[in-house]
Amino acid sequence: MQRNPAIDILRGVLLLLMTMSHLPTVWSASLGEPLGFISAAEGFVFLSAFLAGKLFQVRQEREGPRAATRWMLGRALQLYLLHLALLVLAFTVVAWIGTTFERPAVRNLLDFYFQAPGTAVVSSAMLFYEPPLLDILPMYVLFLLCTPLVMRIASRWGWRWVLAPSALLWVAARFGLRALVYSYLHGVAGSEMPSTGGSFDLFAWQLLWVLGLWFGALGFGRTREAIASGGGLLTVALAVSFAMFAWRHYSGPMGFSDMPHHLFWIDKWTLSPVRIINFAALLCVGIGFGKNLAQRVRMPPLEAIGRASQWVFVAHIASALLLLCLVGRDDQPLGGARGLLVVLAGYLVLFITAAVHQSVRRMRKSQMSAVRS
């Protein structure tokens, strides 16, 4: 499949936003959701699923379902190994700094590890224990492992047999499915099991992944046709996007003054309804105006980050873990000159990783050309 510069630019932008939200600075909360009640995480998960579905379908048509499944499982294994590398960094270097220099932020991040290090190591390798920042790659690994089955069901019986159960599972997540599952597991495993499997409720976020797979397989074309037909879909999407933007920046990231309403309607970790509506509206706006922008705008630095998105993503998590160690004993996010230096360092890691990745690719291409000649 031919590479699309617009997708690389979008991935680059999402990685910049994600890095800002993960850095321990006073600006992270305010700049983490600039377009409404939507963060870079929703966009990155959906875009990853979109590409996974599209590439799986292409490989299935060219090489057959078994080859496509092997490729997808290989991607999952690669991400799993990268996750293990990040765990080693967190449980050794970061944990040592946290204890030696008394860093509450690190101790809060790795609280279960400090309580039961042996259990934490084993359960994290099994993807049960997922500390903050280290709960993103496990979600991708699990979703990638399920993707071949989802694609096979969709190709054999139709997408309604995938989308309907996914939507029902999301509804169940809205009413506490995750809490019930973890309560049962705690009853079986007792205190040896960590209290949470990460910030993301996988029973809810699977809906976004499944929608991304559907979008990559056939949804993109249908949505573009619906927008091009002039039925008012783009106008509605623009109005909703503007309303969400105004609401977010007028009321703040909570949306409501009381926590119960926020948790049910806007909460990020459970992929609440307002976030889905906000994302769907922005998606339609992006499709409606994205084609013209993609033909006119080129941003080589962002394209480079997007092309190396996997390695840039891992590098940004590693740098965020290390930069968290700079937070002092007062456990307050960094601002002023120190905060700016942290932001500069965090973004510098992205561009350096992208540049190294580009150099390695060029070197490999030149070596392959030399061997062929």
VOBA-1610 file (N, C-alpha, C; in pm, whole numbers, padded with zeros to 5 digits, always signed):
BEGIN
Met+00085-00119+00000Met+00000+00000+00000Met+00089+00124+00000Gln+00059+00219-00089Gln+00138+00341-00101Gln+00123+00428+00023Arg+00236+00485+00066Arg+00236+00566+00187Arg+00164+00698+00162Asn+00083+00741+00260Asn+00006+00864+00251Asn+00070+00968+00343Pro+00128+01077+00286Pro+00191+01179+00370Pro+00096+01242+00470Ala-00033+01255+00433Ala-00130+01316+00524Ala-00145+01234+00652Ile-00143+01101+00640Ile-00155+01015+00757Ile-00030+01029+00844Asp+00087+01038+00780Asp+00210+01057+00856Asp+00210+01190+00931Ile+00159+01295+00866Ile+00150+01426+00933Ile+00055+01417+01051Leu-00059+01352+01031Leu-00157+01339+01139Leu-00097+01262+01257Arg-00027+01153+01227Arg+00036+01077+01335Arg+00142+01161+01407Gly+00214+01243+01330Gly+00313+01331+01391Gly+00248+01431+01486Val+00137+01491+01443Val+00066+01588+01527Val+00014+01519+01654Leu-00043+01400+01639Leu-00096+01327+01754Leu+00015+01292+01854Leu+00132+01258+01804Leu+00244+01226+01892Leu+00294+01350+01966Leu+00290+01465+01900Leu+00327+01589+01968Leu+00230+01619+02082Leu+00100+01605+02054Leu-00001+01631+02157Leu+00009+01529+02271Met+00031+01404+02235Met+00041+01300+02337Met+00161+01322+02427Thr+00273+01363+02367Thr+00393+01389+02446Thr+00369+01503+02544Met+00303+01609+02498Met+00274+01721+02587Met+00189+01676+02706Ser+00090+01592+02682Ser+00002+01548+02790Ser+00073+01455+02888His+00180+01389+02845His+00249+01294+02932His+00367+01356+03006Leu+00409+01474+02968Leu+00522+01537+03037Leu+00477+01596+03171Pro+00561+01590+03272Pro+00520+01638+03407Pro+00532+01789+03421Thr+00452+01863+03345Thr+00456+02009+03348Thr+00319+02066+03384Val+00317+02193+03417Val+00191+02260+03454Val+00102+02282+03333Trp+00154+02264+03214Trp+00076+02290+03092Trp+00012+02163+03036Ser+00045+02049+03091Ser-00001+01922+03033Ser-00153+01911+03030Ala-00219+01946+03141Ala-00365+01930+03148Ala-00437+02025+03053Ser-00390+02151+03046Ser-00460+02250+02965Ser-00438+02230+02816Leu-00323+02174+02777Leu-00293+02156+02635Leu-00317+02015+02586Gly-00364+01927+02674Gly-00382+01788+02636Gly-00504+01763+02548Glu-00605+01850+02556Glu-00727+01833+02477Glu-00765+01967+02415Pro-00693+02014+02314Pro-00716+02149+02261Pro-00840+02162+02174Leu-00893+02054+02119Leu-01003+02063+02022Leu-01139+02027+02079Gly-01146+02005+02208Gly-01272+01967+02268Gly-01249+01858+02370Phe-01350+01774+02392Phe-01336+01663+02486Phe-01281+01542+02410Ile-01161+01561+02360Ile-01097+01457+02280Ile-00946+01475+02294Ser-00875+01365+02314Ser-00730+01370+02331Ser-00661+01300+02214Ala-00529+01305+02217Ala-00452+01238+02112Ala-00470+01087+02119Ala-00500+01034+02237Ala-00513+00889+02252Ala-00625+00834+02163Glu-00741+00899+02163Glu-00852+00853+02079Glu-00812+00853+01932Gly-00749+00961+01888Gly-00707+00970+01749Gly-00604+00866+01714Phe-00508+00842+01804Phe-00400+00749+01775Phe-00451+00605+01771Val-00540+00570+01864Val-00596+00434+01865Val-00678+00410+01740Phe-00763+00505+01705Phe-00848+00489+01587Phe-00764+00482+01460Leu-00663+00568+01448Leu-00579+00569+01328Leu-00499+00439+01318Ser-00451+00389+01432Ser-00377+00262+01431Ser-00467+00148+01386Ala-00591+00146+01434Ala-00685+00043+01393Ala-00720+00057+01245Phe-00737+00180+01200Phe-00767+00207+01059Phe-00658+00148+00969Leu-00533+00175+01003Leu-00421+00124+00923Leu-00408-00028+00937Ala-00431-00080+01058Ala-00424-00225+01078Ala-00529-00296+00993Gly-00651-00244+00994Gly-00757-00305+00915Gly-00729-00298+00766Lys-00679-00183+00722Lys-00651-00165+00579Lys-00537-00256+00533Leu-00429-00259+00611Leu-00313-00341+00575Leu-00345-00490+00584Phe-00424-00527+00685Phe-00463-00668+00697Phe-00544-00711+00575Gln-00635-00625+00534Gln-00719-00658+00418Gln-00635-00669+00291Val-00539-00579+00273Val-00452-00583+00155Val-00369-00712+00154Arg-00310-00745+00269Arg-00229-00867+00276Arg-00315-00992+00259Gln-00436-00989+00312Gln-00524-01104+00297Gln-00559-01127+00151Glu-00582-01021+00076Glu-00615-01033-00065Glu-00495-01079-00147Arg-00374-01035-00110Arg-00254-01070-00186Arg-00197-01206-00149Glu-00191-01234-00016Glu-00117-01351+00031Glu-00204-01453+00102Gly-00329-01419+00129Gly-00417-01512+00198Gly-00431-01478+00346Pro-00535-01532+00411Pro-00563-01500+00551Pro-00454-01545+00648Arg-00390-01659+00620Arg-00287-01708+00712Arg-00167-01614+00715Ala-00125-01569+00598Ala-00012-01476+00592Ala-00046-01344+00660Ala-00168-01296+00639Ala-00210-01170+00702Ala-00214-01186+00854Thr-00260-01303+00900Thr-00265-01328+01045Thr-00125-01336+01103Arg-00034-01404+01034Arg+00105-01411+01082Arg+00167-01272+01091Trp+00140-01188+00993Trp+00194-01051+00995Trp+00138-00974+01114Met+00009-00987+01140Met-00053-00914+01250Met+00000-00963+01385Leu+00015-01094+01399Leu+00069-01149+01524Leu+00214-01108+01544Gly+00288-01095+01432Gly+00426-01048+01441Gly+00432-00904+01491Arg+00339-00822+01446Arg+00332-00684+01495Arg+00302-00682+01644Ala+00210-00767+01687Ala+00176-00773+01829Ala+00296-00817+01912Leu+00371-00915+01863Leu+00490-00962+01935Leu+00595-00852+01944Gln+00613-00777+01837Gln+00711-00668+01837Gln+00675-00563+01942Leu+00548-00525+01947Leu+00504-00427+02046Leu+00517-00482+02188Tyr+00490-00611+02204Tyr+00503-00672+02336Tyr+00648-00667+02385Leu+00742-00696+02296Leu+00883-00691+02334Leu+00926-00548+02368Leu+00874-00450+02294Leu+00904-00311+02326Leu+00844-00273+02462His+00727-00327+02491His+00666-00303+02622His+00752-00360+02733Leu+00806-00480+02713Leu+00894-00540+02813Leu+01019-00453+02835Ala+01072-00396+02728Ala+01188-00309+02741Ala+01156-00186+02827Leu+01036-00130+02807Leu+00995-00015+02889Leu+00974-00055+03035Leu+00922-00175+03057Leu+00906-00223+03194Leu+01041-00237+03263Val+01140-00289+03192Val+01274-00302+03249Val+01328-00164+03288Leu+01310-00066+03201Leu+01353+00070+03232Leu+01282+00123+03357Ala+01151+00101+03365Ala+01073+00153+03478Ala+01111+00085+03609Phe+01129-00049+03605Phe+01153-00124+03728Phe+01298-00120+03774Thr+01386-00067+03692Thr+01528-00059+03732Thr+01570+00086+03751Val+01596+00155+03642Val+01650+00291+03648Val+01552+00387+03716Val+01428+00390+03667Val+01329+00485+03720Val+01297+00453+03866Ala+01278+00325+03899Ala+01249+00288+04038Ala+01366+00322+04129Trp+01489+00301+04085Trp+01607+00333+04166Trp+01615+00483+04193Ile+01591+00564+04091Ile+01593+00710+04110Ile+01483+00752+04207Gly+01365+00690+04193Gly+01253+00726+04279Gly+01280+00699+04425Thr+01346+00587+04455Thr+01375+00553+04595Thr+01498+00626+04647Thr+01601+00638+04565Thr+01726+00700+04610Thr+01709+00848+04637Phe+01635+00916+04548Phe+01621+01061+04559Phe+01483+01104+04611Glu+01406+01008+04661Glu+01276+01034+04721Glu+01186+01115+04628Arg+01142+01048+04522Arg+01055+01110+04423Arg+00913+01054+04439Pro+00821+01127+04504Pro+00684+01077+04522Pro+00613+01046+04391Ala+00641+01124+04287Ala+00575+01100+04158Ala+00608+00961+04104Val+00732+00919+04120Val+00773+00786+04075Val+00712+00679+04163Arg+00711+00704+04294Arg+00655+00605+04386Arg+00505+00586+04361Asn+00434+00693+04328Asn+00292+00683+04295Asn+00271+00608+04163Leu+00360+00632+04069Leu+00350+00566+03938Leu+00368+00414+03952Leu+00462+00374+04036Leu+00498+00232+04050Leu+00460+00179+04188Asp+00347+00223+04240Asp+00311+00189+04378Asp+00303+00039+04401Phe+00237-00034+04312Phe+00223-00179+04332Phe+00359-00248+04320Tyr+00446-00200+04235Tyr+00580-00258+04222Tyr+00658-00244+04352Phe+00648-00128+04417Phe+00719-00109+04542Phe+00659-00193+04655Gln+00528-00225+04646Gln+00465-00307+04748Gln+00498-00455+04731Ala+00494-00502+04604Ala+00517-00644+04577Ala+00595-00657+04446Pro+00726-00634+04450Pro+00805-00631+04326Pro+00800-00760+04245Gly+00807-00875+04313Gly+00804-01002+04240Gly+00673-01022+04166Thr+00563-01001+04235Thr+00430-01015+04174Thr+00411-00913+04063Ala+00462-00792+04085Ala+00447-00686+03985Ala+00520-00722+03856Val+00640-00778+03868Val+00718-00814+03749Val+00645-00922+03668Val+00599-01025+03739Val+00530-01135+03669Val+00398-01088+03609Ser+00318-01017+03688Ser+00187-00974+03640Ser+00197-00869+03530Ser+00303-00787+03532Ser+00320-00689+03424Ser+00360-00759+03294Ala+00441-00863+03304Ala+00478-00939+03184Ala+00356-01011+03126Met+00260-01044+03213Met+00136-01108+03168Met+00028-01007+03130Leu+00063-00877+03137Leu-00025-00766+03099Leu-00142-00747+03196Phe-00128-00797+03320Phe-00229-00770+03422Phe-00199-00640+03495Tyr-00073-00621+03535Tyr-00033-00498+03604Tyr+00021-00399+03501Glu-00046-00285+03490Glu-00010-00184+03391Glu-00005-00047+03458Pro+00113-00004+03501Pro+00124+00129+03561Pro+00089+00238+03460Pro+00051+00357+03506Pro+00028+00468+03414Pro+00149+00490+03322Leu+00123+00531+03200Leu+00221+00547+03091Leu+00262+00413+03032Leu+00252+00306+03112Leu+00289+00174+03063Leu+00166+00088+03036Asp+00052+00153+03018Asp-00073+00081+02992Asp-00122+00101+02849Ile-00044+00169+02767Ile-00088+00197+02630Ile-00048+00084+02535Leu+00079+00045+02538Leu+00122-00064+02450Leu+00050-00195+02478Pro+00024-00232+02606Pro-00054-00355+02627Pro-00191-00352+02560Met-00256-00234+02559Met-00384-00222+02492Met-00369-00251+02343Tyr-00265-00196+02281Tyr-00240-00223+02139Tyr-00212-00370+02115Val-00132-00431+02202Val-00098-00573+02186Val-00224-00659+02188Leu-00309-00637+02287Leu-00432-00716+02299Leu-00525-00693+02181Phe-00538-00569+02138Phe-00626-00539+02024Phe-00571-00599+01895Leu-00439-00595+01878Leu-00379-00655+01758Leu-00400-00807+01757Leu-00390-00870+01874Leu-00411-01014+01881Leu-00553-01052+01842Cys-00648-00965+01873Cys-00790-00992+01841Cys-00826-00954+01698Thr-00742-00874+01633Thr-00776-00821+01500Thr-00798-00929+01395Pro-00710-01032+01382Pro-00737-01134+01279Pro-00873-01200+01294Leu-00914-01230+01419Leu-01045-01292+01441Leu-01156-01196+01400Val-01143-01070+01438Val-01245-00970+01401Val-01257-00959+01250Met-01144-00952+01181Met-01145-00937+01036Met-01201-01062+00967Arg-01172-01179+01022Arg-01226-01302+00963Arg-01378-01308+00979Ile-01427-01273+01098Ile-01572-01272+01120Ile-01639-01172+01028Ala-01580-01054+01015Ala-01638-00950+00929Ala-01640-00992+00783Ser-01533-01055+00737Ser-01527-01095+00596Ser-01619-01213+00566Arg-01645-01295+00666Arg-01728-01413+00642Arg-01877-01385+00662Trp-01911-01312+00768Trp-02053-01292+00802Trp-02099-01146+00794Gly-02007-01055+00772Gly-02045-00914+00761Gly-02010-00836+00886Trp-01995-00706+00870Trp-01950-00620+00980Trp-02054-00604+01090Arg-02182-00627+01060Arg-02282-00611+01165Arg-02260-00710+01278Trp-02199-00827+01247Trp-02173-00927+01350Trp-02051-00892+01434Val-01983-00787+01397Val-01870-00735+01476Val-01910-00607+01547Leu-01971-00516+01473Leu-02005-00384+01528Leu-02110-00394+01638Ala-02213-00477+01619Ala-02320-00488+01719Ala-02269-00542+01853Pro-02195-00655+01855Pro-02140-00702+01983Pro-02043-00603+02045Ser-01966-00533+01963Ser-01873-00433+02015Ser-01947-00320+02084Ala-02056-00274+02022Ala-02136-00168+02083Ala-02201-00215+02212Leu-02249-00339+02216Leu-02310-00393+02338Leu-02207-00405+02450Leu-02085-00443+02414Leu-01978-00453+02514Leu-01944-00314+02569Trp-01946-00214+02483Trp-01922-00077+02528Trp-02034-00032+02625Val-02157-00064+02593Val-02268-00029+02683Val-02250-00098+02817Ala-02209-00225+02816Ala-02186-00297+02941Ala-02075-00230+03022Ala-01973-00180+02950Ala-01863-00110+03017Ala-01913+00018+03084Arg-02012+00083+03024Arg-02068+00205+03082Arg-02132+00178+03219Phe-02174+00053+03241Phe-02245+00021+03364Phe-02164-00074+03454Gly-02031-00065+03442Gly-01944-00128+03542Gly-01896-00268+03513Leu-01888-00308+03386Leu-01841-00443+03355Leu-01698-00465+03405Arg-01613-00366+03387Arg-01474-00382+03429Arg-01463-00406+03580Ala-01539-00329+03657Ala-01536-00346+03802Ala-01582-00486+03843Leu-01682-00539+03774Leu-01731-00674+03805Leu-01624-00778+03775Val-01558-00765+03660Val-01454-00860+03621Val-01338-00857+03719Tyr-01294-00737+03757Tyr-01181-00727+03850Tyr-01219-00772+03990Ser-01344-00751+04028Ser-01390-00800+04157Ser-01385-00953+04161Tyr-01426-01015+04052Tyr-01421-01161+04044Tyr-01276-01211+04047Leu-01188-01147+03969Leu-01049-01189+03965Leu-00980-01171+04100His-01017-01063+04171His-00961-01042+04304His-01008-01151+04400Gly-01132-01195+04381Gly-01181-01303+04466Gly-01106-01432+04443Val-01059-01453+04319Val-00986-01575+04285Val-00839-01564+04326Ala-00775-01449+04290Ala-00631-01434+04314Ala-00597-01371+04447Gly-00693-01301+04511Gly-00667-01236+04638Gly-00578-01115+04624Ser-00503-01087+04727Ser-00421-00965+04731Ser-00303-00969+04637Glu-00275-01086+04578Glu-00161-01098+04488Glu-00186-01031+04353Met-00310-00993+04328Met-00342-00930+04200Met-00348-00778+04217Pro-00288-00702+04122Pro-00297-00556+04130Pro-00440-00509+04121Ser-00466-00392+04177Ser-00604-00342+04186Ser-00659-00297+04052Thr-00573-00269+03954Thr-00621-00221+03825Thr-00532-00271+03713Gly-00588-00282+03596Gly-00512-00323+03479Gly-00476-00208+03390Gly-00464-00090+03445Gly-00430+00027+03365Gly-00543+00127+03364Ser-00514+00244+03313Ser-00613+00352+03312Ser-00725+00328+03212Phe-00694+00267+03098Phe-00792+00249+02992Phe-00884+00130+03022Asp-01013+00154+03011Asp-01112+00046+03022Asp-01120-00022+02885Leu-01059-00139+02875Leu-01051-00207+02745Leu-01188-00249+02693Phe-01281-00276+02785Phe-01416-00313+02741Phe-01485-00197+02670Ala-01444-00074+02700Ala-01499+00043+02633Ala-01416+00080+02510Trp-01284+00082+02524Trp-01198+00128+02415Trp-01193+00031+02298Gln-01234-00094+02317Gln-01240-00186+02204Gln-01334-00135+02095Leu-01436-00057+02136Leu-01530-00004+02037Leu-01458+00087+01938Leu-01369+00172+01989Leu-01295+00262+01901Leu-01204+00185+01807Trp-01144+00077+01858Trp-01057-00006+01774Trp-01137-00075+01664Val-01251-00133+01701Val-01336-00203+01603Val-01387-00105+01498Leu-01427+00014+01540Leu-01471+00116+01444Leu-01357+00155+01351Gly-01234+00161+01404Gly-01120+00191+01320Gly-01094+00082+01217Leu-01108-00045+01258Leu-01093-00156+01164Leu-01198-00149+01054Trp-01323-00124+01094Trp-01431-00110+00995Trp-01404+00007+00901Phe-01354+00115+00957Phe-01325+00233+00877Phe-01217+00203+00774Gly-01115+00127+00815Gly-01009+00092+00721Gly-01055-00003+00613Ala-01150-00091+00649Ala-01198-00190+00552Ala-01295-00130+00451Leu-01393-00053+00498Leu-01491+00004+00404Leu-01557+00133+00453Gly-01542+00167+00578Gly-01612+00283+00633Gly-01566+00416+00580Phe-01435+00427+00549Phe-01383+00554+00499Phe-01450+00595+00370Gly-01460+00501+00277Gly-01523+00532+00149Gly-01670+00571+00165Arg-01741+00501+00253Arg-01883+00532+00272Arg-01900+00669+00338Thr-01815+00700+00434Thr-01825+00830+00501Thr-01793+00943+00404Arg-01691+00924+00322Arg-01654+01028+00224Arg-01766+01049+00124Glu-01831+00941+00082Glu-01944+00955-00011Glu-02060+01028+00055Ala-02087+00999+00183Ala-02197+01066+00253Ala-02170+01215+00268Ile-02044+01251+00292Ile-02009+01393+00304Ile-02017+01462+00168Ala-01969+01393+00063Ala-01969+01451-00071Ala-02109+01466-00129Ser-02205+01388-00078Ser-02341+01394-00131Ser-02412+01524-00096Gly-02355+01599-00002Gly-02413+01729+00032Gly-02539+01720+00115Gly-02554+01615+00193Gly-02674+01598+00273Gly-02673+01673+00405Gly-02572+01754+00428Gly-02566+01832+00552Gly-02483+01769+00661Leu-02423+01653+00633Leu-02344+01585+00735Leu-02225+01670+00778Leu-02157+01732+00683Leu-02040+01814+00715Leu-02081+01937+00796Thr-02194+01996+00763Thr-02243+02113+00838Thr-02272+02077+00983Val-02339+01963+01003Val-02369+01917+01139Val-02240+01888+01215Ala-02144+01825+01147Ala-02016+01792+01211Ala-01941+01918+01252Leu-01944+02019+01168Leu-01879+02146+01202Leu-01946+02211+01323Ala-02079+02209+01326Ala-02152+02269+01437Ala-02123+02196+01567Val-02123+02064+01564Val-02095+01985+01684Val-01952+02008+01730Ser-01858+02010+01637Ser-01717+02031+01672Ser-01697+02167+01739Phe-01761+02270+01683Phe-01749+02404+01741Phe-01812+02409+01880Ala-01929+02344+01896Ala-01997+02343+02026Ala-01912+02272+02131Met-01851+02160+02094Met-01766+02087+02187Met-01642+02169+02223Phe-01585+02235+02123Phe-01468+02320+02147Phe-01501+02432+02245Ala-01615+02499+02223Ala-01656+02609+02311Ala-01686+02558+02451Trp-01756+02446+02461Trp-01791+02389+02591Trp-01665+02351+02669Arg-01572+02287+02600Arg-01447+02243+02665Arg-01369+02360+02722His-01356+02468+02642His-01272+02579+02686His-01346+02679+02776Tyr-01478+02668+02779Tyr-01554+02752+02871Tyr-01566+02686+03008Ser-01595+02556+03008Ser-01619+02487+03135Ser-01496+02420+03192Gly-01392+02401+03108Gly-01275+02327+03153Gly-01286+02180+03115Pro-01182+02101+03144Pro-01180+01961+03100Pro-01285+01873+03166Met-01342+01918+03279Met-01443+01836+03346Met-01576+01838+03272Gly-01610+01952+03209Gly-01737+01964+03138Gly-01853+01993+03230Phe-01860+01923+03342Phe-01963+01947+03443Phe-01896+01983+03575Ser-01971+02045+03662Ser-01914+02082+03792Ser-01912+01964+03889Asp-01991+01861+03862Asp-01994+01748+03955Asp-01931+01625+03890Met-01859+01547+03970Met-01784+01432+03921Met-01871+01322+03861Pro-01986+01284+03920Pro-02066+01175+03861Pro-02105+01201+03716His-02148+01325+03684His-02184+01356+03546His-02061+01348+03455His-01949+01396+03505His-01826+01391+03425His-01787+01247+03394Leu-01789+01161+03497Leu-01745+01024+03478Leu-01834+00949+03379Phe-01964+00976+03382Phe-02052+00902+03291Phe-02049+00958+03149Trp-02046+01090+03135Trp-02063+01150+03004Trp-01933+01189+02933Ile-01827+01222+03009Ile-01709+01280+02945Ile-01579+01207+02978Asp-01579+01120+03076Asp-01455+01056+03121Asp-01378+00992+03006Lys-01248+01018+03004Lys-01161+00967+02897Lys-01141+00816+02909Trp-01113+00768+03030Trp-01068+00630+03047Trp-01177+00529+03017Thr-01303+00570+03026Thr-01414+00480+02993Thr-01475+00513+02857Leu-01410+00599+02782Leu-01456+00638+02648Leu-01605+00675+02652Ser-01634+00779+02728Ser-01773+00818+02752Ser-01841+00873+02627Pro-01976+00881+02627Pro-02052+00916+02506Pro-02013+01050+02443Val-01992+01154+02524Val-01958+01285+02467Val-01829+01277+02386Arg-01735+01197+02432Arg-01607+01185+02361Arg-01626+01117+02225Ile-01714+01018+02220Ile-01741+00950+02093Ile-01808+01047+01995Ile-01905+01125+02044Ile-01971+01223+01958Ile-01871+01326+01909Asn-01787+01376+01999Asn-01685+01475+01964Asn-01589+01419+01860Phe-01548+01294+01882Phe-01453+01232+01788Phe-01516+01211+01651Ala-01641+01163+01648Ala-01709+01139+01520Ala-01724+01269+01441Ala-01757+01378+01511Ala-01771+01507+01443Ala-01638+01554+01385Leu-01532+01546+01464Leu-01400+01587+01415Leu-01352+01498+01300Leu-01387+01371+01305Leu-01350+01279+01197Leu-01415+01321+01066Cys-01544+01354+01072Cys-01614+01399+00951Cys-01556+01531+00899Val-01523+01622+00989Val-01462+01749+00948Val-01327+01723+00883Gly-01250+01631+00941Gly-01119+01599+00884Gly-01130+01539+00745Ile-01228+01451+00726Ile-01248+01392+00593Ile-01297+01496+00494Gly-01384+01584+00541Gly-01441+01685+00452Gly-01339+01786+00401Phe-01244+01823+00485Phe-01146+01925+00446Phe-01004+01871+00431Gly-00985+01746+00472Gly-00849+01692+00474Gly-00786+01672+00338Lys-00867+01636+00237Lys-00811+01606+00106Lys-00744+01728+00045Asn-00810+01843+00049Asn-00752+01965-00007Asn-00627+02007+00069Leu-00631+01996+00203Leu-00515+02033+00283Leu-00398+01940+00255Ala-00427+01811+00241Ala-00321+01713+00217Ala-00248+01740+00086Gln-00321+01791-00014Gln-00258+01820-00143Gln-00172+01946-00140Arg-00199+02035-00045Arg-00129+02162-00042Arg-00021+02171+00066Val-00040+02099+00174Val+00048+02114+00290Val+00145+01996+00298Arg+00273+02027+00311Arg+00374+01926+00338Arg+00457+01971+00457Met+00476+01883+00552Met+00552+01913+00673Met+00652+01801+00697Pro+00768+01809+00633Pro+00867+01700+00642Pro+00902+01657+00785Pro+00922+01750+00881Pro+00955+01703+01017Pro+00843+01618+01079Leu+00717+01661+01061Leu+00606+01584+01115Leu+00588+01453+01038Glu+00611+01455+00909Glu+00603+01332+00830Glu+00706+01231+00878Ala+00826+01279+00911Ala+00931+01190+00960Ala+00891+01125+01092Ile+00829+01204+01181Ile+00781+01148+01308Ile+00671+01045+01282Gly+00580+01077+01190Gly+00472+00985+01158Gly+00522+00856+01097Arg+00624+00863+01010Arg+00680+00742+00949Arg+00745+00651+01053Ala+00802+00712+01155Ala+00869+00636+01262Ala+00782+00629+01387Ser+00650+00629+01369Ser+00559+00646+01483Ser+00579+00542+01592Gln+00604+00418+01555Gln+00620+00314+01656Gln+00740+00342+01745Trp+00853+00374+01684Trp+00975+00398+01760Trp+00968+00532+01833Val+00906+00630+01772Val+00889+00760+01837Val+00799+00745+01959Phe+00694+00665+01945Phe+00603+00643+02057Phe+00676+00581+02176Val+00755+00478+02150Val+00830+00412+02257Val+00931+00508+02320Ala+00999+00585+02235Ala+01097+00681+02285Ala+01031+00788+02372His+00910+00830+02334His+00843+00934+02413His+00799+00880+02550Ile+00759+00752+02556Ile+00724+00693+02685Ile+00849+00682+02773Ala+00959+00637+02713Ala+01084+00625+02789Ala+01129+00761+02842Ser+01123+00863+02759Ser+01165+00996+02803Ser+01070+01051+02909Ala+00938+01025+02896Ala+00843+01072+02996Ala+00870+01007+03131Leu+00904+00878+03132Leu+00939+00810+03257Leu+01061+00873+03322Leu+01163+00901+03243Leu+01286+00958+03297Leu+01266+01102+03342Leu+01190+01178+03264Leu+01166+01319+03299Leu+01078+01330+03423Leu+00996+01229+03449Leu+00915+01229+03570Leu+01003+01230+03695Cys+01123+01176+03681Cys+01216+01173+03795Cys+01263+01312+03835Leu+01241+01412+03750Leu+01281+01548+03783Leu+01183+01617+03876Val+01063+01562+03890Val+00965+01620+03982Val+01016+01601+04124Gly+01018+01710+04200Gly+01079+01708+04332Gly+00995+01642+04440Arg+01041+01658+04565Arg+00973+01596+04678Arg+00836+01657+04704Asp+00812+01777+04652Asp+00680+01837+04670Asp+00575+01777+04579Asp+00618+01694+04483Asp+00528+01623+04392Asp+00440+01718+04311Gln+00496+01832+04273Gln+00424+01931+04194Gln+00477+01932+04050Pro+00389+01944+03950Pro+00435+01951+03811Pro+00527+02070+03789Leu+00614+02056+03693Leu+00718+02155+03670Leu+00667+02270+03585Gly+00706+02391+03619Gly+00672+02511+03542Gly+00793+02599+03526Gly+00772+02716+03469Gly+00882+02810+03452Gly+00990+02757+03361Ala+01115+02791+03390Ala+01228+02752+03306Ala+01247+02600+03306Arg+01230+02537+03423Arg+01247+02392+03430Arg+01140+02320+03348Gly+01019+02371+03355Gly+00912+02311+03276Gly+00937+02325+03127Leu+00985+02442+03086Leu+01016+02463+02943Leu+01129+02371+02897Leu+01229+02351+02983Leu+01338+02260+02948Leu+01289+02116+02935Val+01194+02078+03020Val+01137+01943+03011Val+01060+01927+02879Val+00981+02028+02842Val+00909+02023+02715Val+01006+02015+02597Leu+01111+02097+02602Leu+01212+02096+02496Leu+01278+01960+02486Ala+01315+01902+02599Ala+01379+01771+02599Ala+01285+01663+02547Gly+01158+01670+02589Gly+01061+01571+02544Gly+01040+01574+02394Tyr+01030+01694+02338Tyr+01010+01705+02194Tyr+01138+01675+02116Leu+01251+01709+02174Leu+01378+01680+02108Leu+01397+01530+02088Val+01353+01451+02186Val+01361+01305+02175Val+01282+01255+02054Leu+01165+01315+02028Leu+01082+01273+01915Leu+01156+01294+01783Phe+01209+01414+01766Phe+01273+01447+01638Phe+01405+01372+01619Ile+01478+01350+01727Ile+01603+01273+01717Ile+01572+01129+01679Thr+01471+01070+01744Thr+01432+00933+01712Thr+01389+00919+01567Ala+01311+01017+01519Ala+01266+01014+01379Ala+01384+01027+01284Ala+01480+01113+01317Ala+01597+01131+01232Ala+01683+01004+01227Val+01701+00940+01343Val+01778+00815+01347Val+01707+00707+01267His+01576+00698+01282His+01498+00599+01208His+01511+00621+01058Gln+01506+00747+01016Gln+01519+00778+00874Gln+01658+00742+00821Ser+01760+00769+00901Ser+01897+00736+00860Ser+01916+00586+00847Val+01859+00510+00943Val+01871+00364+00938Val+01800+00308+00816Arg+01684+00363+00783Arg+01610+00317+00664Arg+01689+00344+00537Arg+01748+00462+00529Arg+01829+00495+00411Arg+01949+00403+00399Met+02012+00373+00512Met+02128+00285+00512Met+02089+00145+00465Arg+01975+00096+00513Arg+01930-00037+00472Arg+01897-00041+00324Lys+01834+00066+00274Lys+01801+00071+00131Lys+01927+00071+00045Ser+02028+00148+00088Ser+02152+00153+00011Ser+02224+00019+00014Gln+02218-00050+00130Gln+02280-00182+00139Gln+02209-00282+00050Met+02077-00277+00047Met+02001-00369-00038Met+02028-00341-00186Ser+02040-00212-00221Ser+02071-00176-00360Ser+02211-00226-00399Ala+02304-00216-00305Ala+02440-00262-00332Ala+02445-00412-00352Val+02365-00485-00271Val+02363-00632-00283Val+02301-00675-00417Arg+02195-00605-00458Arg+02129-00639-00584Arg+02218-00610-00704Ser+02294-00499-00695Ser+02379-00463-00808Ser+02506-00552-00811
//
